[in-house]
Amino acid sequence: MPKSVARKSAAPKSAAPKSAATKSAATKPAAPGSVPPTPAASKPSLHHPHIHVGIGGWTFAPWRGVFYPAGLPHAQELSFAASHLTSIEINGTFYRTQTPATFRKWASEVSEGFIFSVKGPRFVTHRSDLSEAGDSISRFLDSGVTELGDRLGPLLWQFPPTKEFDEADFAAFLELLPKDLHGTRLRHVVEVRHASFCVPEFTRLLRRFETPVVFSEHETYPAMADVTGDFLYLRLQKGEDSIPTAYPESAIADWAARLKDWLTGKAPADLPHVENALAKMKPQDIFVYFIHEGKVRAPAGAMALIAELEKQR
């Protein structure tokens, strides 16, 4: 494994900053000992239409009264979230099959320019022989995912931490992923969680199939900032609920700068790469999600990054 590979992000930690937004989303003051509400933001700017920032899912009880205004009907939570963010990673598809009507409903509740990424089902990725995943992939795609229309973003294939790299096995899986369905372009991205993937053979394989690898900022999962497709996908998983914006203000600013560098074809030098000789590929789009750790503050983190991107414009 090249020495440049590391499993931990370079994002710094410091004292909690003041929130970048100024208006409170809650209609009532926080109770003693509770988490203060997430500051609200105006409708996200589309000055950076190629950078999509959001969270994982939109149904999470602890967000009610913190991110969502107290008393907001649950049926309005998606539209509220979409008015403050520019993307959401749909996780429910990982556990159960949805319907075409459900995908159409979700698409109808968000505004133009908003993008959903959709996590593929575990029945595809949690198996020993990936070459046998074809039927499961077809069932997922036929469930109506393209009903999202122009709100459809990447399809995320997340592998378990126990899945090790086998080049022939993974090549067989990538061969099964269609590039389009019924005239709709499909963009695939893979998330691997075992250190055995941190080898040039893996990144070169992905580049051959023009498939990005998720950059996972996580305490234990491998982090690979190699560009292997025409878009990037980041899952930032080191947030803290004790910080109003999940990440310190300095870390938010660093991420905004890295994202802008990527879009100009400049690879951030402070992130781990598998290959020492960086490939000359320039991503056309970047998807960033605040997820997992510090989940209560994830929406505030996403909003802060959107605001910082606008500030650095």
C-alpha positions as CSV (number, residue, x, y, z in Angstrom):
1,M,0.0,0.0,0.0
2,P,1.5,3.4,-0.9
3,K,2.5,5.5,2.1
4,S,0.2,8.3,0.9
5,V,-2.9,6.3,2.0
6,A,-4.4,7.1,5.4
7,R,-7.6,6.3,7.1
8,K,-8.3,9.5,8.8
9,S,-9.3,12.9,7.5
10,A,-7.2,15.9,7.8
11,A,-10.2,18.0,8.9
12,P,-9.1,19.9,12.1
13,K,-11.0,20.2,15.3
14,S,-11.2,23.3,17.3
15,A,-13.6,25.2,19.6
16,A,-17.2,25.4,18.4
17,P,-17.9,28.4,16.2
18,K,-20.8,30.7,16.0
19,S,-23.3,29.6,13.4
20,A,-23.1,31.2,10.0
21,A,-26.9,31.6,9.9
22,T,-28.8,34.1,12.0
23,K,-32.4,33.2,12.2
24,S,-33.8,30.4,14.5
25,A,-35.8,27.7,12.8
26,A,-37.7,26.9,16.0
27,T,-40.8,28.6,17.2
28,K,-40.1,28.0,20.9
29,P,-36.9,28.5,23.1
30,A,-35.0,25.3,23.8
31,A,-35.8,23.6,27.1
32,P,-33.0,23.4,29.7
33,G,-30.6,20.7,28.9
34,S,-31.9,20.2,25.3
35,V,-30.1,20.7,22.0
36,P,-30.6,24.3,20.8
37,P,-32.4,24.7,17.5
38,T,-30.5,24.7,14.3
39,P,-30.2,28.3,12.9
40,A,-32.3,28.6,9.7
41,A,-31.0,29.7,6.3
42,S,-32.5,31.3,3.3
43,K,-33.0,29.2,0.2
44,P,-29.7,27.7,-0.9
45,S,-27.8,29.6,-3.5
46,L,-27.2,27.9,-6.9
47,H,-24.1,29.9,-7.6
48,H,-22.4,26.5,-7.2
49,P,-24.7,24.3,-9.2
50,H,-22.1,21.6,-9.5
51,I,-21.6,21.2,-5.7
52,H,-24.5,19.4,-4.0
53,V,-24.6,19.5,-0.2
54,G,-26.9,17.7,2.2
55,I,-27.7,15.0,4.7
56,G,-28.7,11.3,4.8
57,G,-32.5,11.0,4.8
58,W,-34.9,13.5,6.2
59,T,-36.9,11.5,8.8
60,F,-35.1,11.7,12.1
61,A,-37.0,12.5,15.3
62,P,-34.2,14.4,17.1
63,W,-34.3,17.0,14.2
64,R,-37.8,18.0,15.2
65,G,-37.6,21.3,17.1
66,V,-33.9,21.5,16.2
67,F,-33.7,21.6,12.4
68,Y,-37.4,21.3,11.7
69,P,-39.6,24.0,13.3
70,A,-41.5,22.8,16.3
71,G,-44.9,21.6,15.2
72,L,-44.0,21.2,11.5
73,P,-46.2,18.4,10.1
74,H,-44.1,15.3,9.3
75,A,-45.4,15.3,5.7
76,Q,-43.7,18.7,5.2
77,E,-40.3,17.7,6.4
78,L,-38.8,16.7,3.0
79,S,-39.9,20.0,1.4
80,F,-38.5,22.0,4.4
81,A,-35.2,20.1,4.2
82,A,-35.0,20.7,0.5
83,S,-35.5,24.4,0.9
84,H,-32.4,24.6,3.1
85,L,-30.1,22.1,1.4
86,T,-29.3,21.1,-2.2
87,S,-29.2,17.3,-1.9
88,I,-30.3,14.4,0.2
89,E,-29.0,10.8,0.2
90,I,-32.0,8.4,0.3
91,N,-31.1,5.6,2.7
92,G,-34.5,3.8,2.9
93,T,-33.8,2.1,-0.4
94,F,-31.0,0.2,1.2
95,Y,-33.4,-1.7,3.5
96,R,-36.6,-2.0,1.5
97,T,-38.0,-1.7,-2.0
98,Q,-39.8,1.5,-2.9
99,T,-42.5,2.1,-5.6
100,P,-42.6,4.3,-8.7
101,A,-45.3,6.4,-7.0
102,T,-43.1,7.0,-4.0
103,F,-40.2,8.2,-6.1
104,R,-42.6,10.5,-8.1
105,K,-43.9,11.9,-4.8
106,W,-40.4,12.6,-3.5
107,A,-39.5,14.4,-6.7
108,S,-42.6,16.5,-6.6
109,E,-41.8,17.8,-3.1
110,V,-38.5,19.4,-4.0
111,S,-37.6,22.4,-6.1
112,E,-35.8,22.5,-9.5
113,G,-32.1,21.9,-9.1
114,F,-32.4,19.7,-6.0
115,I,-30.7,16.3,-6.3
116,F,-31.3,13.0,-4.6
117,S,-28.6,10.3,-4.4
118,V,-30.1,6.9,-3.9
119,K,-28.5,4.1,-1.9
120,G,-28.7,0.7,-3.6
121,P,-30.2,-2.3,-1.6
122,R,-28.0,-4.4,0.7
123,F,-29.1,-7.5,-1.2
124,V,-26.8,-6.4,-4.0
125,T,-23.7,-5.5,-2.0
126,H,-23.8,-7.9,1.0
127,R,-22.9,-11.1,-0.8
128,S,-19.8,-13.1,-1.3
129,D,-20.0,-13.4,-5.1
130,L,-20.8,-10.1,-6.6
131,S,-21.1,-11.5,-10.1
132,E,-24.5,-13.0,-9.0
133,A,-26.0,-9.6,-8.1
134,G,-27.5,-8.9,-11.5
135,D,-31.1,-9.9,-10.7
136,S,-31.0,-7.8,-7.5
137,I,-29.7,-4.8,-9.4
138,S,-32.4,-5.1,-12.0
139,R,-35.2,-5.3,-9.3
140,F,-33.8,-2.2,-7.7
141,L,-33.7,-0.2,-11.0
142,D,-37.1,-1.5,-12.0
143,S,-38.6,-0.3,-8.7
144,G,-39.0,3.2,-10.2
145,V,-35.8,5.0,-9.3
146,T,-35.8,6.9,-12.7
147,E,-39.2,8.4,-11.7
148,L,-37.1,11.0,-9.8
149,G,-36.4,12.5,-13.2
150,D,-33.9,15.3,-13.3
151,R,-33.8,15.1,-9.5
152,L,-32.0,11.8,-9.8
153,G,-28.3,11.9,-8.8
154,P,-25.8,9.1,-8.1
155,L,-26.7,5.5,-7.2
156,L,-24.6,4.6,-4.1
157,W,-23.4,1.0,-3.7
158,Q,-22.2,0.6,-0.1
159,F,-20.2,-2.5,0.8
160,P,-19.9,-3.9,4.3
161,P,-16.6,-3.6,6.3
162,T,-16.0,-7.3,6.0
163,K,-15.9,-7.2,2.2
164,E,-12.3,-7.5,1.0
165,F,-11.0,-6.5,-2.4
166,D,-10.9,-9.2,-5.1
167,E,-10.2,-7.6,-8.5
168,A,-12.1,-10.2,-10.6
169,D,-15.0,-10.2,-8.2
170,F,-15.3,-6.4,-8.2
171,A,-14.8,-6.2,-12.0
172,A,-17.7,-8.6,-12.5
173,F,-19.9,-6.3,-10.3
174,L,-18.9,-3.2,-12.2
175,E,-19.8,-4.9,-15.5
176,L,-23.4,-5.4,-14.2
177,L,-24.0,-1.7,-13.6
178,P,-25.9,-0.2,-16.6
179,K,-25.0,3.3,-17.8
180,D,-28.6,4.2,-18.6
181,L,-32.2,3.1,-18.1
182,H,-35.1,4.0,-20.4
183,G,-33.1,6.9,-21.7
184,T,-32.1,8.2,-18.2
185,R,-28.3,8.4,-17.5
186,L,-27.3,6.4,-14.4
187,R,-24.3,7.4,-12.4
188,H,-22.8,4.9,-10.0
189,V,-20.5,5.3,-7.0
190,V,-19.1,2.7,-4.7
191,E,-18.3,2.9,-1.0
192,V,-15.8,0.4,0.3
193,R,-15.0,-0.1,4.0
194,H,-12.0,-2.5,4.1
195,A,-8.4,-1.5,3.9
196,S,-7.6,-4.1,1.3
197,F,-9.2,-1.7,-1.3
198,C,-6.4,0.9,-0.8
199,V,-4.3,-0.4,-3.7
200,P,-3.7,1.0,-7.1
201,E,-5.3,-2.1,-8.7
202,F,-8.6,-0.9,-7.2
203,T,-8.5,2.7,-8.3
204,R,-7.3,1.8,-11.8
205,L,-10.2,-0.7,-12.1
206,L,-12.7,2.0,-11.1
207,R,-11.1,4.4,-13.6
208,R,-11.5,1.9,-16.3
209,F,-15.2,1.7,-15.6
210,E,-15.4,5.5,-14.9
211,T,-16.9,4.8,-11.4
212,P,-16.1,7.1,-8.5
213,V,-15.2,5.8,-5.0
214,V,-16.7,7.5,-1.9
215,F,-14.4,9.6,0.1
216,S,-15.3,8.5,3.6
217,E,-14.2,10.7,6.4
218,H,-14.5,8.2,9.2
219,E,-12.6,7.0,12.2
220,T,-11.9,3.5,10.9
221,Y,-13.0,3.3,7.2
222,P,-10.4,3.9,4.5
223,A,-10.3,7.3,3.0
224,M,-9.4,7.7,-0.7
225,A,-9.5,11.0,-2.5
226,D,-8.5,9.6,-5.8
227,V,-10.7,10.9,-8.7
228,T,-11.8,7.8,-10.7
229,G,-14.9,9.2,-12.5
230,D,-16.5,12.4,-13.6
231,F,-18.0,13.3,-10.2
232,L,-16.9,13.0,-6.5
233,Y,-19.0,11.8,-3.6
234,L,-18.0,12.6,0.0
235,R,-19.6,11.3,3.3
236,L,-18.4,13.4,6.2
237,Q,-18.8,11.3,9.3
238,K,-16.8,13.1,12.0
239,G,-19.3,15.7,13.1
240,E,-20.1,16.4,16.8
241,D,-23.4,17.4,18.3
242,S,-21.6,19.6,20.8
243,I,-20.6,21.9,17.9
244,P,-23.5,24.0,16.5
245,T,-22.5,23.3,12.9
246,A,-21.3,19.7,13.4
247,Y,-17.8,20.7,12.3
248,P,-15.7,23.7,13.5
249,E,-15.9,26.8,11.4
250,S,-12.3,26.3,10.2
251,A,-13.0,22.7,9.1
252,I,-16.1,23.9,7.1
253,A,-13.9,26.6,5.4
254,D,-11.3,24.0,4.6
255,W,-13.8,21.7,3.0
256,A,-15.3,24.5,0.9
257,A,-11.8,25.4,-0.4
258,R,-11.1,21.7,-1.2
259,L,-14.3,21.3,-3.2
260,K,-13.6,24.4,-5.2
261,D,-10.1,23.2,-5.9
262,W,-11.4,19.9,-7.1
263,L,-13.7,21.5,-9.6
264,T,-10.8,23.4,-11.1
265,G,-8.8,20.1,-11.5
266,K,-6.6,20.7,-8.5
267,A,-6.4,17.7,-6.1
268,P,-6.3,18.7,-2.4
269,A,-2.8,17.9,-1.2
270,D,-3.9,17.3,2.4
271,L,-6.1,14.4,1.7
272,P,-5.0,10.7,1.4
273,H,-4.7,9.2,-2.1
274,V,-3.9,5.6,-3.1
275,E,-1.9,6.5,-6.1
276,N,1.1,8.8,-5.6
277,A,0.9,10.0,-9.3
278,L,-2.5,11.7,-9.3
279,A,-4.7,11.0,-12.3
280,K,-5.5,14.1,-14.4
281,M,-9.2,13.9,-14.1
282,K,-11.5,16.9,-13.3
283,P,-14.8,16.1,-11.7
284,Q,-17.9,17.8,-13.2
285,D,-20.0,17.5,-10.0
286,I,-19.4,17.0,-6.3
287,F,-21.9,15.5,-3.8
288,V,-21.2,16.1,-0.1
289,Y,-23.2,14.6,2.8
290,F,-22.9,15.3,6.5
291,I,-23.9,11.9,8.0
292,H,-23.6,9.4,10.8
293,E,-21.7,11.0,13.7
294,G,-23.1,14.3,15.1
295,K,-26.3,13.5,13.2
296,V,-28.4,16.0,15.2
297,R,-26.2,18.8,13.9
298,A,-25.7,17.3,10.4
299,P,-28.3,19.7,8.7
300,A,-26.5,22.7,10.3
301,G,-23.2,21.4,9.0
302,A,-24.6,21.2,5.5
303,M,-26.1,24.6,5.7
304,A,-22.8,26.1,7.0
305,L,-20.9,24.5,4.1
306,I,-23.4,25.9,1.6
307,A,-23.0,29.4,3.2
308,E,-19.2,29.1,3.2
309,L,-19.2,28.2,-0.5
310,E,-21.2,31.3,-1.2
311,K,-18.9,33.3,0.9
312,Q,-15.8,32.1,-0.9
313,R,-17.4,32.6,-4.4
